């Protein structure tokens, strides 16, 4: 084999390697563009099938777009946590300005464990504790009680989407308000003892 054939052979091998590299780079670019366009098309939207796959996934309270249910108009409290049972949602209001939103799961009304309606105040802020009743004992990272044994807490055991306006009626809580963990992290930081809580139908 002479030098010219050796150089030509190495050039062809190098071209084949470069072709595969080019194909892989182009495939990576196409996948990236598709993923980014999908994310851009769904930014700010909560899709039920996304929630179904990971019921705990949600943006932190205060950083996701307000839902149409959020109405803080007329609120005179510096901070108000407003819960809509019908919408299965939680809104944070600073006076009349909405500053946060999260889907939630409330009490299973179909089994007599509804979340109480009315206005209360956060009466303590607790972390890393167990909640228990006659037939359950569960660990929660955050506990924000507002009326007797009723309060806000994370719920790692929940198997369906937060904000589901049908399933909560028979598969919801014992009356507490389940909040997805990322939103619960932020809610715990945002409220103080004494923060007003209003629960509406």
ABEGO torsion letter per residue (X at the ends): XBAAAAAAAAAAAAAAAAAAAAAAAAAAAAAAAAAAAAAAAABGBBBAAAAAABAABBBBBGABBBBAABBABGBABABBBBBBAAAGBBBBBBEABBABBBBBBBBBAAAGABBBBEBBBBABBBBGBBBBBAABBBBBABBBBABEABBBBBBAABABBBGBAAAAAAABBAGBBBBBAAAAAAAAAABBBGBBBBBBX
